[in-house]
Amino acid sequence: MTTNFYQSAQDAEAALIAAYGPLADLFVLSTTVISGDFQDDQTWAKPVVGRNVYPLFTYDTDYSAQKSFGRQLEGPYGVWQYCYKGIENVNWVIEKVPQITMDEGRKNAIIGEALFLRAFFHFTLTKNFGDVIVRTTTSKTEAETLLPKSDKKAVYDQIFKDLGEAELKLPPYSVATVKGRPSKEVATALYAKAALYAEEWNVAKEKAMQVIASGKYTLMDNVLDVYDVEKEDDARAEVIFAFEGHNANPTKTANMMGLCGPANSAGRDYGNSTFGSIFAYQTFFDSFDPRDERRQLLDTFFIDRAGNHVSQKDIIPFTPNTVLIKKYMDKNSNGDRNRCNVPILRLPDMHLIAAEAEGRLNGPTSLAFEQINAVRSRAGIPTLGLPMDKDAFVAAVLQERGWEFFAEGDRWYDLTRTNTFMEAIPKAVDVVYPERNPQPKHRYFPIPLDEIRANPNLEQNPDWN
């Protein structure tokens, strides 16, 4: 089949679309967001359909609670499945497209997009599971399928290699860039973030500053506009890369609107079919400076369809301190199909990556303050300055990341990459989850037991044996 297929430019484009399919799958069920946000110290899940195992850290290696509800693909199990499906599709593109006779510029761009996707999938895997299988060739034989894990350094080496090549092949960002497709700057931005996780501070700072200095992006004046579905084209001034939601069939849409909106489709502005499944902790809401404009993306009440102000706690009585998340709202949704984009990389990420990397390297220098204060100034809160030591500055950057990127699938990984989750999580409790006690093994998810059974060369993460 592959011999006959990879013959034309149309075949190359079709193969690339297939490679994007698993990327969409990661966001349609909010798999990547759920895997982190259900465990962090900012957001929590209503304890239904097995989702309470994440905030309570009671999931097992077989993800049996999720299987019993048919929900295994909306969590770490899905991360593993979709990422490796995507990597396999991408590897066929990288192997076969170079042989096709077609416009060389477009051919290079297709290969560049595929390299970016392979890096993205491997990055998503390693930040969830630690040591993972690195796949860079197509699976034509059983031996090529049943591979062992590589350590995190080898995983990141491959990520950096793929992104470096992608930077060379992808065209620069322009207004003509197809929505949801990477440009050179997108590859550089992911390079910066991956380097941050790998603790390659010099590389992280260099790559983040390259994106900032490119002049392709700027912070929107009003942070609320970043999440306004009617202003998504304008928001691309700041949003470097996102999952693009659509409200028509057969296109795909993320379910974050439905999960974050009030129960029983009661909210006028949230969407026409919402379930009341994800909320923020009151302690997180209280952590904001009252002047912080980002706090307006959280609320304890909503406006119902009759125009009445309704307290969320009156809709779900067992959650007296419920705080609603307002980053994903589309009042003109088609049922639960909505136009909400899910940000993956934004310009504030580059500012805060540069700030953290500079802070870890040289302490709170003028460059470090300049980068964090760009984000704080946009939020309407006071800027930071001396006196402040290195540890305090880095802690301030991590806190700033929490305020800036909540409910975007980022916070849990900041806590795990810095190994601070054991300290932070027990403080984030409420009447639904009055006690939360993660263990060291929860820094990474267990590899799904089904994968261990299917691959004799694949070993479980040591802490989960």
Secondary structure, DSSP 8 states (H G I E B T S, - for coil): -HHHHTTSHHHHHHHHHHHHHHHHHHHHTTHHHHHHHTTSSSEEE-S-TTTTHHHHT---TT-HHHHHTT-GGGSHHHHHHHHHHHHHHHHHHHHHGGGS-S-HHHHHHHHHHHHHHHHHHHHHHHHHHSSB----S---SHHHHS---B-HHHHHHHHHHHHHHHHHHS----TTS-TT---HHHHHHHHHHHHHHTT-HHHHHHHHHHHHHT-S----SSGGGGG-GGGHHHHTTTEEEEE---SSTTS---SHHHHHS-GGG-BTTT-SS----EEE-HHHHHHS-TT-GGGGGEESEEEBTTS-EEEHHHHSTT-TT-BEE-SS--TT-BTTB----EEEEEHHHHHHHHHHHHHHHHSS-HHHHHHHHHHHHHHTS----SS--HHHHHHHHHHHHHHHHTTSS-HHHHHHHTT-HHHHGGG---SSSS-----GGGGS----HHHHHH-TT----GGG-
